[in-house]
Amino acid sequence: MTELTAPIIEGATKSNEQRVVTGPVLIPGEPDLDGDMVDAATIERVADGLIESYGNIDLQHSLKNVGKVV
């Protein structure tokens, strides 16, 4: 089994019992790494469809799904 690692950033929580990590993905009104900002209404409008269509987590862009955003 492959162990996945990622930094846990401020504001994130972790549950070892459920193997669940939560944290912010896109924060309304704050720039992302590309300097883009998105308002809360836009995030709410697209979030469910985005997760439904693209919610798989793969290992190093291998397209081997190892998790799912919930």
Secondary structure as GFF3:
##gff-version 3
##sequence-region A 1 70
A	DSSP	beta_strand	13	15	.	.	.	ID=ss1
A	DSSP	beta_strand	20	22	.	.	.	ID=ss2
A	DSSP	alpha_helix	40	54	.	.	.	ID=ss3
A	DSSP	beta_strand	56	58	.	.	.	ID=ss4
A	DSSP	beta_strand	65	68	.	.	.	ID=ss5
###
